[in-house]
Amino acid sequence: MRDENDNIVSKYTPGATYKISLSISTVSGGKPKGYGFQLLALLEGVNTNAGTLSNPSADVQITALGSRKYLEHKKSSANSTFTADWKAPDGGSGVVTFYGVANGNNTNNDPSGDTIVSAMPFNMSEESAG
């Protein structure tokens, strides 16, 4: 998660917009032919959407399922980095937890030879006022 000055952040300022950048790297085996991911941001304790997702990169979409909005790949992508913007929730919202999963795949439309990795959860607390 990066701020408008491209600094990595671990706490959010309510209402501020941040750049989500998810990069998938291979830890064993050969280089995958394709990549994918799914990410969800929830408010701790109430498990509802946290903030607003927008501005997805070319291979990324925002998908609604029930009351939740997910950031995910459109289809298997040769690109291993995916980005979008995230506007932090209003003040007083508390901790936001990001849950995600990524995959490296061989593009044969079969799970054999694919690698699935849970990359999260990642917690961001609200920046204290003052």
N, C-alpha and C positions, 0 to 999 in steps of 0.2 A: 504494500500500500504506500503510495507516494502523494505528497502534497503538491501544490501548484508550483513550487520551486524544485520539484523532483527529489525532495528529501524523503527518506524512508521514515514512516511514522508508526508509533505503537499505540498512540491515543488519538482520539478524534475530537475536533472542535465541532460542536453542534451546528448543523446547517452548512458546513464547509464541504467542498467537493474534492474528492481524491481519485487518483488513477489506480485502478486495480490492474496489475500485470501478473499473469500466471504463466510461468515458463516451465515446461516439462522437459526434464533431462533423463537420459537413459543411464541406469546404474549398472546394468549387466546385459550381456547379449549384444546383438547387433542393433544398428540404428533402425527404429521403426519407420515404416513408410507413411504412417498417419498418426495423428494425435487427436485427442478429444478431452473434454472436461465438463464438469457441472459444479456450480458454486451457489451457495445460499447464505444470506445474512439474516440472522434472527436476533431479536431482543431477548436477552437472558431472562429466564423465569416465566415469560409469557409466550415465547415461541411464535411471535408474529414477525412479519417482515421488518427489517431494520433499515431505515433510509430508503433511497431511491436509486435504482440502477438506470444508466442511460449511456448513450454514445458507444455502443459496442463496435469493436473492430470488424473487418469484413467477414471473418469466419465465425463470428459470435452472434448469438441472438438472446433476447430476453423472453423467457417462456413463462406463462402463468399456468399454474396447476392448482386448482382450488383457490384459496386466498393467498398462496405463496407465489413469489416471482423468483425464477431461477436464471442465472447467467450460465449459458452453455454453448458448446460448439454447434454449428449448423449441420455439419457433416464431417467426416474424417478429413483432417487438414494436414497438408505437408508442412505447414507452419507449426512450430512447437511453442509459440508465445501468443497468448490471447489477452486482449485488453478491453476495458470499459471504464466508465466513470461511476463513482458511487457518491451520492450526496448523503452525508451523515444525518441521522435523525435529530429532532429537536432536543434542546437542553432538557435534562432531567430524565432522559430515556435510559441511561445506565449502560451496562456492558452489552456490546454487540459481539456475537459469536458467528464466525464464518465457517461453514462446513463445506468441504469439497472433495472431489475425487477426480483423478486424471487417468488417462490411458495412453499407452503407446500400442499401436496395432499394425498388423501386416496387410490390412485392407482386403482380406479375402472373404469378408462377411461371415466369418466363423470365429468364435472366441479362442480357438486353438492358436497359440503363438502370440497372443495379446498379453499385455501386462497392465493390470489395474493397480493404482496406488491411491490410498487415502492420504490426502495432503494436509488435512486439518484435524481438529478445529483450531482456529486462531481467534483469540479474544482481543478486543480493543475496548479499553475503558474510555469514558468520557473525560476530556481535559477539564480540570478544575477551573472554575471562574476565578479571575483575580490575578 
